[in-house]
Amino acid sequence: MSQNHTDYTSRFAIDPVAAAAMGTDELRHNFHIDDLFQPGRISLTYTHYDRMIVGGAMPTDAPLPLEAIKPTGTKGFLDRREMIAVNIGGAGVIKAGGQSFELQARDMLYLGMGTTDVSFATADKGAPAKFYLLSAPAHQAWLSRLIRIGDAKRLDLGSKDTCNERSIFQFIHAEGVKTCQLVVGMTQLAPGSVWNTMPCHVHDRRMEAYLYFDLAETARVFHFMGEPDETRHIVMGNEEAVLSPGWSIHSGAGTSNYAFIWAMAGDNVDYTDVDPVALDELR
C-alpha cells in the first residue's frame, strides 16, 4: 500500500510445517524483502513476528518525514514503538524530537518511544543516505542515542581456515544503550571469508532479520533458514533483507565477503540467549 511518500506491506507469521512445504517463490514471498531503498521513498514491511517493522528510507532532494501507517494503529509512528536507523549510504541527517543527528556510513541512531517530528535527509544528493529502519513495540521511553560505528562493541571471531573470519559490531548490548526489546548489530566478513553464524543456532524467544549489503552487483549470499532438520535457502542480493522466525536457523554463505546487519525483537535483550545447533544435526 502507498501513503504519500511511504509504501508499506504486511507479512503474516508462518509456522515451520508450512514453511517446510514451500517452494522458492513461496519462501521469497513470505520471508524475503527487496526494494528497501527507493529514491525519495520510505519502504516499510510490517511483520507479525513480534510486530517488527523492517524498512528503508532513501531521501534525495527533500527530507522524508516518518508518519504513522495503518498497521501501527497510532497517531504517531513512535507513539508506542521504538526505532533504530542504521545508515548504509552517504552522509545523512535525522531530525527527531527537536534534535538533529548527523550519521555517516554505518552509524546508528536509536529513537525511544514517544519521539515525534522524525525526518530523514541526505547531506549530498549525489551520494544519498540509505537508512535501514527497524522498529518494535515498546513499553518504556528510553533516551534517543547516536552510536557511531567506532563506538560499537567489537568482537573479532572465526578464522581463515573455516572461511568465517569476521568482526561483529554490537550497537545495542547490556552495557550500552538501553532499549525495550530491539537488539541490533553489524557483522563484517574479512576478504576471503564467506560464512556467517556457523555453527548456527535458534532462539525461540526472539525473531531476527538480516540485511545483506556491501555485495558486488553480481555477488549473492545463500541464506539458510528452516528448522535444523528441515533446512531451506533463499538467494540474496545486495541490500536485501530476510526475516527469520524464532523457530528457524539463520546463517549464510556468500560468493564473496560482505556485511550484514542483524536485528532481533522478542522476550529479552540477552545476545547470548541462544540454542546452539551442532553441524551434525543439520539436514
Rosetta blueprint (number, residue, H / E / L):
1 M L
2 S E
3 Q E
4 N L
5 H L
6 T E
7 D E
8 Y E
9 T E
10 S E
11 R E
12 F L
13 A L
14 I L
15 D L
16 P H
17 V H
18 A H
19 A H
20 A H
21 A L
22 M L
23 G L
24 T H
25 D H
26 E H
27 L H
28 R H
29 H H
30 N H
31 F H
32 H E
33 I E
34 D L
35 D L
36 L L
37 F L
38 Q L
39 P L
40 G L
41 R E
42 I E
43 S E
44 L E
45 T E
46 Y E
47 T E
48 H L
49 Y L
50 D L
51 R L
52 M L
53 I E
54 V E
55 G E
56 G E
57 A E
58 M E
59 P L
60 T L
61 D L
62 A L
63 P L
64 L E
65 P E
66 L L
67 E L
68 A L
69 I L
70 K H
71 P H
72 T H
73 G L
74 T L
75 K L
76 G L
77 F L
78 L L
79 D L
80 R L
81 R E
82 E E
83 M E
84 I E
85 A E
86 V E
87 N E
88 I L
89 G L
90 G L
91 A L
92 G E
93 V E
94 I E
95 K E
96 A E
97 G L
98 G L
99 Q E
100 S E
101 F E
102 E E
103 L E
104 Q L
105 A L
106 R L
107 D L
108 M E
109 L E
110 Y E
111 L E
112 G L
113 M L
114 G L
115 T L
116 T L
117 D L
118 V L
119 S E
120 F E
121 A E
122 T E
123 A L
124 D L
125 K L
126 G L
127 A L
128 P L
129 A L
130 K L
131 F E
132 Y E
133 L E
134 L E
135 S E
136 A E
137 P E
138 A L
139 H L
140 Q L
141 A L
142 W L
143 L L
144 S L
145 R E
146 L E
147 I E
148 R L
149 I H
150 G H
151 D H
152 A L
153 K E
154 R E
155 L E
156 D E
157 L E
158 G L
159 S L
160 K L
161 D L
162 T L
163 C L
164 N L
165 E L
166 R E
167 S E
168 I E
169 F E
170 Q E
171 F L
172 I L
173 H L
174 A L
175 E L
176 G L
177 V L
178 K L
179 T L
180 C L
181 Q L
182 L L
183 V E
184 V E
185 G E
186 M E
187 T E
188 Q E
189 L E
190 A L
191 P L
192 G L
193 S L
194 V L
195 W E
196 N E
197 T L
198 M L
199 P L
200 C L
201 H E
202 V E
203 H L
204 D L
205 R L
206 R E
207 M E
208 E E
209 A E
210 Y E
211 L E
212 Y E
213 F E
214 D L
215 L L
216 A L
217 E L
218 T L
219 A L
220 R L
221 V E
222 F E
223 H E
224 F E
225 M E
226 G E
227 E E
228 P L
229 D L
230 E E
231 T E
232 R E
233 H E
234 I E
235 V E
236 M E
237 G L
238 N L
239 E L
240 E E
241 A E
242 V E
243 L E
244 S E
245 P L
246 G L
247 W L
248 S L
249 I L
250 H L
251 S E
252 G E
253 A E
254 G E
255 T L
256 S L
257 N L
258 Y L
259 A E
260 F E
261 I E
262 W E
263 A E
264 M E
265 A E
266 G E
267 D L
268 N L
269 V L
270 D L
271 Y L
272 T L
273 D L
274 V L
275 D E
276 P E
277 V L
278 A L
279 L H
280 D H
281 E H
282 L L
283 R L
